[in-house]
Amino acid sequence: MKNPRHVLITGGSSGIGEALALHYAAQGLRLTLSGRNRARLDAVAAQCRELGSEVATEVIDVCDRAAMAQWIAEVDAAVPLDLVIANAGVGGSEPGAVDRAENTDFVFAANVHGVFNTLHPAIDVMTPRGRGQLAIISSIAGYLGLPAAPAYSASKVAVRAYGEALRGALHAEGLEVNVVCPGYVVSRMTADARRKRKLPFLWTADKAARVIAQGLARNKARIAFPWPLVWAVRLLQALPASWSFAITKNVRNKHHEARSLWSSSH
Protein backbone atom coordinates (compact mmCIF):
# COMPACT_ATOMS: atom_id res chain seq x y z
CA MET A 1 0.00 0.00 0.00
CA LYS A 2 1.26 3.42 -0.93
CA ASN A 3 0.99 6.24 1.60
CA PRO A 4 -0.76 4.54 4.54
CA ARG A 5 -2.25 7.05 6.96
CA HIS A 6 -2.51 4.83 10.06
CA VAL A 7 0.20 2.26 10.77
CA LEU A 8 0.24 -0.18 13.71
CA ILE A 9 3.53 -1.89 14.62
CA THR A 10 3.96 -4.49 17.35
CA GLY A 11 7.42 -4.74 18.88
CA GLY A 12 7.93 -1.08 18.05
CA SER A 13 10.28 -0.21 20.90
CA SER A 14 13.56 -1.40 19.34
CA GLY A 15 15.21 -3.09 16.36
CA ILE A 16 13.33 -3.23 13.07
CA GLY A 17 10.09 -2.20 14.77
CA GLU A 18 11.64 1.04 16.00
CA ALA A 19 13.28 1.68 12.63
CA LEU A 20 9.98 1.15 10.81
CA ALA A 21 8.22 3.55 13.16
CA LEU A 22 10.82 6.24 12.50
CA HIS A 23 10.72 5.55 8.76
CA TYR A 24 6.96 6.02 8.56
CA ALA A 25 6.82 8.95 10.99
CA ALA A 26 5.73 12.07 9.13
CA GLN A 27 3.32 14.98 9.31
CA GLY A 28 -0.27 13.79 9.16
CA LEU A 29 0.47 10.09 9.73
CA ARG A 30 -0.81 8.27 12.79
CA LEU A 31 1.35 5.60 14.40
CA THR A 32 0.18 3.04 16.94
CA LEU A 33 3.07 1.23 18.60
CA SER A 34 3.26 -1.60 21.11
CA GLY A 35 6.20 -2.95 23.06
CA ARG A 36 7.20 -4.61 26.30
CA ASN A 37 9.36 -1.84 27.73
CA ARG A 38 7.57 1.42 28.58
CA ALA A 39 10.70 3.58 28.71
CA ARG A 40 11.98 2.47 25.29
CA LEU A 41 8.51 2.67 23.78
CA ASP A 42 8.02 6.23 25.03
CA ALA A 43 11.44 7.22 23.68
CA VAL A 44 10.55 5.95 20.20
CA ALA A 45 7.17 7.67 20.36
CA ALA A 46 8.82 10.98 21.30
CA GLN A 47 11.13 10.78 18.27
CA CYS A 48 8.20 10.01 15.98
CA ARG A 49 6.22 12.96 17.35
CA GLU A 50 9.17 15.24 16.64
CA LEU A 51 8.93 14.11 13.02
CA GLY A 52 5.31 15.21 12.92
CA SER A 53 3.35 12.02 13.60
CA GLU A 54 0.50 11.53 16.00
CA VAL A 55 1.53 8.53 18.13
CA ALA A 56 -0.34 6.21 20.48
CA THR A 57 1.49 3.55 22.49
CA GLU A 58 0.48 0.44 24.40
CA VAL A 59 2.48 -1.89 26.63
CA ILE A 60 0.75 -5.17 25.86
CA ASP A 61 1.56 -8.88 25.65
CA VAL A 62 0.97 -10.14 22.10
CA CYS A 63 0.34 -13.58 23.61
CA ASP A 64 -2.87 -12.29 25.25
CA ARG A 65 -5.45 -12.92 22.55
CA ALA A 66 -8.37 -11.18 24.24
CA ALA A 67 -6.35 -8.08 25.13
CA MET A 68 -4.92 -7.83 21.61
CA ALA A 69 -8.36 -8.17 20.03
CA GLN A 70 -9.81 -5.46 22.24
CA TRP A 71 -6.84 -3.13 21.69
CA ILE A 72 -6.84 -3.44 17.90
CA ALA A 73 -10.61 -3.00 17.71
CA GLU A 74 -10.41 0.17 19.82
CA VAL A 75 -7.46 1.54 17.85
CA ASP A 76 -9.25 0.95 14.54
CA ALA A 77 -12.49 2.46 15.81
CA ALA A 78 -10.66 5.69 16.61
CA VAL A 79 -8.87 5.91 13.24
CA PRO A 80 -9.20 3.09 10.65
CA LEU A 81 -6.02 1.07 10.25
CA ASP A 82 -4.31 1.01 6.86
CA LEU A 83 -1.20 -1.08 7.63
CA VAL A 84 -0.58 -3.55 10.46
CA ILE A 85 2.95 -4.91 10.91
CA ALA A 86 3.14 -8.05 13.07
CA ASN A 87 6.73 -7.61 14.17
CA ALA A 88 6.90 -8.62 17.85
CA GLY A 89 8.60 -11.90 18.73
CA VAL A 90 11.45 -13.58 20.57
CA GLY A 91 14.69 -15.33 19.68
CA GLY A 92 15.59 -19.00 20.08
CA SER A 93 17.11 -20.87 22.97
CA GLU A 94 19.95 -19.54 25.09
CA PRO A 95 23.48 -20.70 24.12
CA GLY A 96 23.90 -24.34 25.09
CA ALA A 97 20.21 -24.86 25.81
CA VAL A 98 18.08 -27.50 24.13
CA ASP A 99 14.73 -26.62 22.59
CA ARG A 100 12.38 -28.79 24.55
CA ALA A 101 8.86 -28.36 25.90
CA GLU A 102 9.15 -25.14 27.91
CA ASN A 103 11.30 -23.26 25.41
CA THR A 104 9.26 -24.43 22.44
CA ASP A 105 6.03 -23.30 24.08
CA PHE A 106 7.59 -19.93 24.90
CA VAL A 107 8.86 -19.34 21.36
CA PHE A 108 5.65 -20.45 19.66
CA ALA A 109 3.49 -18.38 22.02
CA ALA A 110 5.22 -15.16 20.96
CA ASN A 111 6.33 -15.87 17.39
CA VAL A 112 3.30 -17.77 16.14
CA HIS A 113 0.31 -17.07 18.37
CA GLY A 114 1.48 -13.49 18.90
CA VAL A 115 1.35 -13.01 15.12
CA PHE A 116 -2.09 -14.64 14.94
CA ASN A 117 -3.31 -12.42 17.78
CA THR A 118 -2.22 -9.39 15.76
CA LEU A 119 -3.46 -10.48 12.34
CA HIS A 120 -6.85 -11.93 13.14
CA PRO A 121 -8.41 -8.86 14.81
CA ALA A 122 -6.90 -6.69 12.07
CA ILE A 123 -8.50 -8.88 9.42
CA ASP A 124 -11.84 -8.60 11.22
CA VAL A 125 -11.82 -4.79 11.08
CA MET A 126 -10.31 -4.45 7.60
CA THR A 127 -12.46 -6.98 5.74
CA PRO A 128 -15.75 -5.02 5.92
CA ARG A 129 -13.94 -2.01 4.39
CA GLY A 130 -12.42 -4.12 1.62
CA ARG A 131 -8.98 -2.58 2.08
CA GLY A 132 -5.92 -2.80 4.31
CA GLN A 133 -2.45 -4.30 4.44
CA LEU A 134 -0.94 -6.92 6.76
CA ALA A 135 2.83 -7.42 7.03
CA ILE A 136 4.33 -10.41 8.85
CA ILE A 137 7.94 -10.31 10.00
CA SER A 138 9.33 -13.82 9.57
CA SER A 139 13.06 -14.49 9.01
CA ILE A 140 15.50 -16.08 6.63
CA ALA A 141 15.60 -18.75 9.34
CA GLY A 142 12.06 -19.51 8.16
CA TYR A 143 13.46 -21.03 4.96
CA LEU A 144 15.41 -23.84 6.59
CA GLY A 145 15.43 -25.64 9.93
CA LEU A 146 18.51 -24.61 11.93
CA PRO A 147 19.98 -27.29 14.25
CA ALA A 148 20.85 -24.62 16.80
CA ALA A 149 17.27 -23.37 17.14
CA PRO A 150 14.56 -25.84 16.14
CA ALA A 151 11.71 -23.99 17.85
CA TYR A 152 12.73 -20.60 16.46
CA SER A 153 13.17 -21.92 12.91
CA ALA A 154 9.83 -23.75 13.05
CA SER A 155 8.03 -20.68 14.36
CA LYS A 156 9.34 -18.57 11.49
CA VAL A 157 8.49 -21.27 8.93
CA ALA A 158 4.96 -21.32 10.35
CA VAL A 159 4.30 -17.59 10.04
CA ARG A 160 5.96 -17.41 6.62
CA ALA A 161 3.73 -20.18 5.25
CA TYR A 162 0.66 -18.74 6.98
CA GLY A 163 1.26 -15.31 5.52
CA GLU A 164 1.84 -16.64 2.02
CA ALA A 165 -1.40 -18.63 2.25
CA LEU A 166 -3.31 -15.63 3.64
CA ARG A 167 -2.17 -13.51 0.71
CA GLY A 168 -4.13 -15.74 -1.64
CA ALA A 169 -7.02 -16.28 0.76
CA LEU A 170 -7.60 -12.57 1.41
CA HIS A 171 -6.97 -11.25 -2.09
CA ALA A 172 -10.66 -11.40 -2.97
CA GLU A 173 -11.43 -9.41 0.19
CA GLY A 174 -9.26 -6.54 -1.02
CA LEU A 175 -6.54 -7.05 1.61
CA GLU A 176 -2.81 -7.11 0.88
CA VAL A 177 -0.58 -9.55 2.78
CA ASN A 178 3.22 -9.49 2.73
CA VAL A 179 5.85 -11.66 4.37
CA VAL A 180 9.21 -10.17 5.39
CA CYS A 181 12.25 -12.42 5.80
CA PRO A 182 15.23 -10.45 7.15
CA GLY A 183 18.73 -11.77 7.65
CA TYR A 184 21.24 -10.31 10.10
CA VAL A 185 20.14 -6.90 11.40
CA VAL A 186 21.80 -4.66 13.99
CA SER A 187 19.66 -4.39 17.12
CA ARG A 188 19.86 -4.16 20.88
CA MET A 189 19.59 -7.94 21.08
CA THR A 190 22.56 -8.52 18.77
CA ALA A 191 25.08 -6.41 20.67
CA ASP A 192 26.86 -9.33 22.35
CA ALA A 193 27.14 -11.32 19.13
CA ARG A 194 28.54 -8.33 17.26
CA ARG A 195 31.22 -7.80 19.89
CA LYS A 196 32.37 -11.41 19.59
CA ARG A 197 32.65 -11.76 15.81
CA LYS A 198 32.00 -10.12 12.47
CA LEU A 199 28.60 -11.21 11.23
CA PRO A 200 28.04 -11.79 7.50
CA PHE A 201 25.86 -9.40 5.51
CA LEU A 202 24.93 -7.40 8.60
CA TRP A 203 22.43 -4.62 7.87
CA THR A 204 21.51 -1.63 9.96
CA ALA A 205 17.91 -1.49 11.16
CA ASP A 206 17.40 1.74 9.19
CA LYS A 207 18.43 0.05 5.94
CA ALA A 208 16.19 -2.91 6.67
CA ALA A 209 13.24 -0.59 7.37
CA ARG A 210 13.74 1.25 4.06
CA VAL A 211 13.75 -1.99 2.08
CA ILE A 212 10.71 -3.32 3.95
CA ALA A 213 8.74 -0.12 3.42
CA GLN A 214 9.63 -0.05 -0.28
CA GLY A 215 8.52 -3.66 -0.66
CA LEU A 216 5.25 -2.99 1.17
CA ALA A 217 4.55 0.05 -1.03
CA ARG A 218 4.92 -2.24 -4.07
CA ASN A 219 2.88 -4.98 -2.40
CA LYS A 220 5.63 -7.56 -2.85
CA ALA A 221 4.55 -11.01 -1.75
CA ARG A 222 7.85 -11.74 -0.03
CA ILE A 223 10.47 -9.21 1.05
CA ALA A 224 13.71 -11.08 1.80
CA PHE A 225 17.20 -9.69 2.30
CA PRO A 226 20.15 -9.51 1.93
CA TRP A 227 20.15 -11.36 -1.37
CA PRO A 228 23.50 -13.23 -0.90
CA LEU A 229 22.18 -14.78 2.31
CA VAL A 230 18.79 -15.47 0.74
CA TRP A 231 20.36 -17.32 -2.15
CA ALA A 232 22.72 -19.22 0.15
CA VAL A 233 19.75 -20.53 2.12
CA ARG A 234 17.84 -21.36 -1.07
CA LEU A 235 20.85 -23.31 -2.28
CA LEU A 236 20.84 -25.28 0.97
CA GLN A 237 17.17 -26.03 0.38
CA ALA A 238 17.94 -27.36 -3.09
CA LEU A 239 20.75 -29.65 -1.93
CA PRO A 240 20.11 -33.22 -0.82
CA ALA A 241 19.02 -33.24 2.81
CA SER A 242 22.15 -35.05 3.95
CA TRP A 243 24.35 -32.33 2.41
CA SER A 244 22.45 -29.40 3.86
CA PHE A 245 22.41 -31.08 7.27
CA ALA A 246 26.17 -31.58 7.15
CA ILE A 247 26.64 -27.88 6.40
CA THR A 248 24.18 -26.48 8.93
CA LYS A 249 25.34 -28.66 11.81
CA ASN A 250 28.86 -27.24 11.38
CA VAL A 251 27.64 -23.69 12.01
CA ARG A 252 25.81 -24.62 15.23
CA ASN A 253 28.21 -22.86 17.57
CA LYS A 254 28.34 -19.71 15.47
CA HIS A 255 24.58 -19.60 15.37
CA HIS A 256 24.36 -19.86 19.15
CA GLU A 257 26.42 -16.68 19.41
CA ALA A 258 24.38 -14.85 16.81
CA ARG A 259 20.99 -16.47 17.37
CA SER A 260 19.22 -13.26 18.34
CA LEU A 261 20.04 -11.73 14.98
CA TRP A 262 17.45 -13.97 13.44
CA SER A 263 14.93 -12.25 15.67
CA SER A 264 13.87 -9.15 13.86
CA SER A 265 12.25 -7.10 16.56
CA HIS A 266 12.05 -6.16 20.21
C-alpha positions as CSV (number, residue, x, y, z in Angstrom):
1,M,0.0,0.0,0.0
2,K,1.3,3.4,-0.9
3,N,1.0,6.2,1.6
4,P,-0.8,4.5,4.5
5,R,-2.2,7.0,7.0
6,H,-2.5,4.8,10.1
7,V,0.2,2.3,10.8
8,L,0.2,-0.2,13.7
9,I,3.5,-1.9,14.6
10,T,4.0,-4.5,17.4
11,G,7.4,-4.7,18.9
12,G,7.9,-1.1,18.1
13,S,10.3,-0.2,20.9
14,S,13.6,-1.4,19.3
15,G,15.2,-3.1,16.4
16,I,13.3,-3.2,13.1
17,G,10.1,-2.2,14.8
18,E,11.6,1.0,16.0
19,A,13.3,1.7,12.6
20,L,10.0,1.2,10.8
21,A,8.2,3.6,13.2
22,L,10.8,6.2,12.5
23,H,10.7,5.6,8.8
24,Y,7.0,6.0,8.6
25,A,6.8,8.9,11.0
26,A,5.7,12.1,9.1
27,Q,3.3,15.0,9.3
28,G,-0.3,13.8,9.2
29,L,0.5,10.1,9.7
30,R,-0.8,8.3,12.8
31,L,1.4,5.6,14.4
32,T,0.2,3.0,16.9
33,L,3.1,1.2,18.6
34,S,3.3,-1.6,21.1
35,G,6.2,-3.0,23.1
36,R,7.2,-4.6,26.3
37,N,9.4,-1.8,27.7
38,R,7.6,1.4,28.6
39,A,10.7,3.6,28.7
40,R,12.0,2.5,25.3
41,L,8.5,2.7,23.8
42,D,8.0,6.2,25.0
43,A,11.4,7.2,23.7
44,V,10.6,5.9,20.2
45,A,7.2,7.7,20.4
46,A,8.8,11.0,21.3
47,Q,11.1,10.8,18.3
48,C,8.2,10.0,16.0
49,R,6.2,13.0,17.4
50,E,9.2,15.2,16.6
51,L,8.9,14.1,13.0
52,G,5.3,15.2,12.9
53,S,3.3,12.0,13.6
54,E,0.5,11.5,16.0
55,V,1.5,8.5,18.1
56,A,-0.3,6.2,20.5
57,T,1.5,3.5,22.5
58,E,0.5,0.4,24.4
59,V,2.5,-1.9,26.6
60,I,0.8,-5.2,25.9
61,D,1.6,-8.9,25.6
62,V,1.0,-10.1,22.1
63,C,0.3,-13.6,23.6
64,D,-2.9,-12.3,25.3
65,R,-5.4,-12.9,22.6
66,A,-8.4,-11.2,24.2
67,A,-6.3,-8.1,25.1
68,M,-4.9,-7.8,21.6
69,A,-8.4,-8.2,20.0
70,Q,-9.8,-5.5,22.2
71,W,-6.8,-3.1,21.7
72,I,-6.8,-3.4,17.9
73,A,-10.6,-3.0,17.7
74,E,-10.4,0.2,19.8
75,V,-7.5,1.5,17.9
76,D,-9.3,1.0,14.5
77,A,-12.5,2.5,15.8
78,A,-10.7,5.7,16.6
79,V,-8.9,5.9,13.2
80,P,-9.2,3.1,10.7
81,L,-6.0,1.1,10.2
82,D,-4.3,1.0,6.9
83,L,-1.2,-1.1,7.6
84,V,-0.6,-3.5,10.5
85,I,2.9,-4.9,10.9
86,A,3.1,-8.0,13.1
87,N,6.7,-7.6,14.2
88,A,6.9,-8.6,17.9
89,G,8.6,-11.9,18.7
90,V,11.4,-13.6,20.6
91,G,14.7,-15.3,19.7
92,G,15.6,-19.0,20.1
93,S,17.1,-20.9,23.0
94,E,19.9,-19.5,25.1
95,P,23.5,-20.7,24.1
96,G,23.9,-24.3,25.1
97,A,20.2,-24.9,25.8
98,V,18.1,-27.5,24.1
99,D,14.7,-26.6,22.6
100,R,12.4,-28.8,24.5
101,A,8.9,-28.4,25.9
102,E,9.1,-25.1,27.9
103,N,11.3,-23.3,25.4
104,T,9.3,-24.4,22.4
105,D,6.0,-23.3,24.1
106,F,7.6,-19.9,24.9
107,V,8.9,-19.3,21.4
108,F,5.7,-20.5,19.7
109,A,3.5,-18.4,22.0
110,A,5.2,-15.2,21.0
111,N,6.3,-15.9,17.4
112,V,3.3,-17.8,16.1
113,H,0.3,-17.1,18.4
114,G,1.5,-13.5,18.9
115,V,1.4,-13.0,15.1
116,F,-2.1,-14.6,14.9
117,N,-3.3,-12.4,17.8
118,T,-2.2,-9.4,15.8
119,L,-3.5,-10.5,12.3
120,H,-6.9,-11.9,13.1
121,P,-8.4,-8.9,14.8
122,A,-6.9,-6.7,12.1
123,I,-8.5,-8.9,9.4
124,D,-11.8,-8.6,11.2
125,V,-11.8,-4.8,11.1
126,M,-10.3,-4.4,7.6
127,T,-12.5,-7.0,5.7
128,P,-15.8,-5.0,5.9
129,R,-13.9,-2.0,4.4
130,G,-12.4,-4.1,1.6
131,R,-9.0,-2.6,2.1
132,G,-5.9,-2.8,4.3
133,Q,-2.5,-4.3,4.4
134,L,-0.9,-6.9,6.8
135,A,2.8,-7.4,7.0
136,I,4.3,-10.4,8.8
137,I,7.9,-10.3,10.0
138,S,9.3,-13.8,9.6
139,S,13.1,-14.5,9.0
140,I,15.5,-16.1,6.6
141,A,15.6,-18.7,9.3
142,G,12.1,-19.5,8.2
143,Y,13.5,-21.0,5.0
144,L,15.4,-23.8,6.6
145,G,15.4,-25.6,9.9
146,L,18.5,-24.6,11.9
147,P,20.0,-27.3,14.2
148,A,20.9,-24.6,16.8
149,A,17.3,-23.4,17.1
150,P,14.6,-25.8,16.1
151,A,11.7,-24.0,17.8
152,Y,12.7,-20.6,16.5
153,S,13.2,-21.9,12.9
154,A,9.8,-23.8,13.0
155,S,8.0,-20.7,14.4
156,K,9.3,-18.6,11.5
157,V,8.5,-21.3,8.9
158,A,5.0,-21.3,10.3
159,V,4.3,-17.6,10.0
160,R,6.0,-17.4,6.6
161,A,3.7,-20.2,5.3
162,Y,0.7,-18.7,7.0
163,G,1.3,-15.3,5.5
164,E,1.8,-16.6,2.0
165,A,-1.4,-18.6,2.2
166,L,-3.3,-15.6,3.6
167,R,-2.2,-13.5,0.7
168,G,-4.1,-15.7,-1.6
169,A,-7.0,-16.3,0.8
170,L,-7.6,-12.6,1.4
171,H,-7.0,-11.2,-2.1
172,A,-10.7,-11.4,-3.0
173,E,-11.4,-9.4,0.2
174,G,-9.3,-6.5,-1.0
175,L,-6.5,-7.0,1.6
176,E,-2.8,-7.1,0.9
177,V,-0.6,-9.5,2.8
178,N,3.2,-9.5,2.7
179,V,5.9,-11.7,4.4
180,V,9.2,-10.2,5.4
181,C,12.2,-12.4,5.8
182,P,15.2,-10.4,7.1
183,G,18.7,-11.8,7.6
184,Y,21.2,-10.3,10.1
185,V,20.1,-6.9,11.4
186,V,21.8,-4.7,14.0
187,S,19.7,-4.4,17.1
188,R,19.9,-4.2,20.9
189,M,19.6,-7.9,21.1
190,T,22.6,-8.5,18.8
191,A,25.1,-6.4,20.7
192,D,26.9,-9.3,22.4
193,A,27.1,-11.3,19.1
194,R,28.5,-8.3,17.3
195,R,31.2,-7.8,19.9
196,K,32.4,-11.4,19.6
197,R,32.6,-11.8,15.8
198,K,32.0,-10.1,12.5
199,L,28.6,-11.2,11.2
200,P,28.0,-11.8,7.5
201,F,25.9,-9.4,5.5
202,L,24.9,-7.4,8.6
203,W,22.4,-4.6,7.9
204,T,21.5,-1.6,10.0
205,A,17.9,-1.5,11.2
206,D,17.4,1.7,9.2
207,K,18.4,0.1,5.9
208,A,16.2,-2.9,6.7
209,A,13.2,-0.6,7.4
210,R,13.7,1.2,4.1
211,V,13.8,-2.0,2.1
212,I,10.7,-3.3,3.9
213,A,8.7,-0.1,3.4
214,Q,9.6,-0.1,-0.3
215,G,8.5,-3.7,-0.7
216,L,5.3,-3.0,1.2
217,A,4.6,0.0,-1.0
218,R,4.9,-2.2,-4.1
219,N,2.9,-5.0,-2.4
220,K,5.6,-7.6,-2.8
221,A,4.6,-11.0,-1.7
222,R,7.8,-11.7,0.0
223,I,10.5,-9.2,1.1
224,A,13.7,-11.1,1.8
225,F,17.2,-9.7,2.3
226,P,20.1,-9.5,1.9
227,W,20.2,-11.4,-1.4
228,P,23.5,-13.2,-0.9
229,L,22.2,-14.8,2.3
230,V,18.8,-15.5,0.7
231,W,20.4,-17.3,-2.2
232,A,22.7,-19.2,0.2
233,V,19.8,-20.5,2.1
234,R,17.8,-21.4,-1.1
235,L,20.9,-23.3,-2.3
236,L,20.8,-25.3,1.0
237,Q,17.2,-26.0,0.4
238,A,17.9,-27.4,-3.1
239,L,20.7,-29.6,-1.9
240,P,20.1,-33.2,-0.8
241,A,19.0,-33.2,2.8
242,S,22.2,-35.1,3.9
243,W,24.4,-32.3,2.4
244,S,22.4,-29.4,3.9
245,F,22.4,-31.1,7.3
246,A,26.2,-31.6,7.2
247,I,26.6,-27.9,6.4
248,T,24.2,-26.5,8.9
249,K,25.3,-28.7,11.8
250,N,28.9,-27.2,11.4
251,V,27.6,-23.7,12.0
252,R,25.8,-24.6,15.2
253,N,28.2,-22.9,17.6
254,K,28.3,-19.7,15.5
255,H,24.6,-19.6,15.4
256,H,24.4,-19.9,19.2
257,E,26.4,-16.7,19.4
258,A,24.4,-14.8,16.8
259,R,21.0,-16.5,17.4
260,S,19.2,-13.3,18.3
261,L,20.0,-11.7,15.0
262,W,17.5,-14.0,13.4
263,S,14.9,-12.3,15.7
264,S,13.9,-9.1,13.9
265,S,12.2,-7.1,16.6
266,H,12.1,-6.2,20.2
